[in-house]
Amino acid sequence: MQIHLEQTPVESLECDALIALTFEGAPNDRFKESLSDVYGSGEITGKIFEMTLVHRPQGFKAQGLPTNSLPPRCAAWLEPRCVI
């Protein structure tokens, strides 16, 4: 596995998995619109240490978008990263 950190818009990254980190109880605003159906259905709950894999997310070139939830105490903003 090769891991690359990119500074380009996440929507244009072509990769196998684009990891989205969210804080417990707060949806990731960057993905809120594109994943509105998944958030609305309750599939992504934002519970700590929970992961949800979205295949071929709408509006992204990535093959998959795993969303991972972090504890609410994490104050630093973590940008999504592309894993190829």
N, C-alpha and C positions, 0 to 999 in steps of 0.2 A: 504494500500500500504506500502511496506517495501522498504527502500532505503539503498543500500549497496555501500560503496566505496571500490574498489578492486585495487590491485597493480599488477595484472597479465596481460598478453597480452590480449588486447581487443578482438582479434579474437577467443580466447578460452572461453570467458565468455558465459555461458548459462543463458539467461535472457529473459524477455518479451520485454524490450526496452533498447537499448544502445544509449544514447544521444550523438550526435556529434555536437560540437559547432564550427562554422566557423566565420571568420571575414568578414565583408562586402567587396566584391570585391576580396577575396582571398580564393580559395577552400582549404579545410582541407587536407594537404598533406598525412595524415595518411590514409585517405579514398579515395584519388584521383584515385588510380588504381582500387580498387574494385567497385567504383561507376562511372567509366568512362562513361558508357552508359547514366547514369542519368545526369551527368554533361554535356556530349556532346549534349544531347537532349534539354538542356536549362531548364529542370525541376527544377534543383537547380540553382538559379540565384545568391544567396549570398546577396540579398537585406535585409536590416536591419529588424529585427523582423519577417522575413519570416520563415516558417517551412515546410519541406517536409518529409513525412513519406515513407521510403523504406521498403517494406515487404520482409522478408527473404533475407537479403543482402548476396551476393555471398562472400564466404570466411569467414563468421562469424557464430557463433552458436546462436547469438541473433535472436529472432523472428522478431524484427523490429528495424529500425534505423532511428529515427527522427533526421533530421539535422536542427539546429537552427542557425540563423545568428545574429551576434553581431555587434555593431558599430565598425568602423575601429580604433577608439581611444584606444580600449582595448589592452594594451601592454602585459599583462600577458598571458602566454600560459596556456590554460585550457585543461587538459586531458579529454577524453571521460569517462563518468561514466555509470555504469550499474544500471538500475532500475529494480527490480524484483517485 
